[in-house]
Amino acid sequence: MAKAKPFIKWAGGKGQLLEQLDAYLPEDFGDRRNITYIEPFVGGGAMLFYMLQRYPNIQHAAINDVNSDLTTCYRAVRDTPEELITSLTEIQNAYNELQTEEARRDFFLAARDRYNEKNLDPIENTLLQKRTSQAKSMFAMGI
């Protein structure tokens, strides 16, 4: 089975600290039953996905983050995954059809401007957050 990974890049991620953080758990953590995992600063979710995959005894998870756009994103993934996938596919297809770097830059800037308006429905908020996050990473790497 493929391992779940964070679906969004997030500053301050715990992805490189997973094993060190795991070492702070009680030795019998894997043997305990009916565990509820609480993640107050979920960010990209590296620790959340790690814990849920490593410890099948976790029966419930409660996640939070101070960033309301991010928590809206997680709710959209949880509550409307089919609609989200359809919308992501449409955006990806529109972006891939662009022939020039300038057109792709304009696409990104328009998405960023729309996201910054802050009056989006949960699906659009998630789409634009994810797309602008990925685009920022691509531009930073020179892709």
HELIX and SHEET records of a PDB file:
HELIX    1   1 GLY A   15  LEU A   17  5                                   3    
HELIX    2   2 LEU A   18  ASP A   22  1                                   5    
HELIX    3   3 PHE A   29  ASP A   31  5                                   3    
HELIX    4   4 ALA A   46  ARG A   54  1                                   9    
HELIX    5   5 SER A   68  ASP A   79  1                                  12    
HELIX    6   6 PRO A   81  ASN A   96  1                                  16    
HELIX    7   7 GLU A  101  ASN A  116  1                                  16    
HELIX    8   8 PRO A  122  MET A  141  1                                  20    
SHEET    1   A 2 ILE A  35  GLU A  39  0                                        
SHEET    2   A 2 ILE A  58  ILE A  63  1                                        
END                                                                             
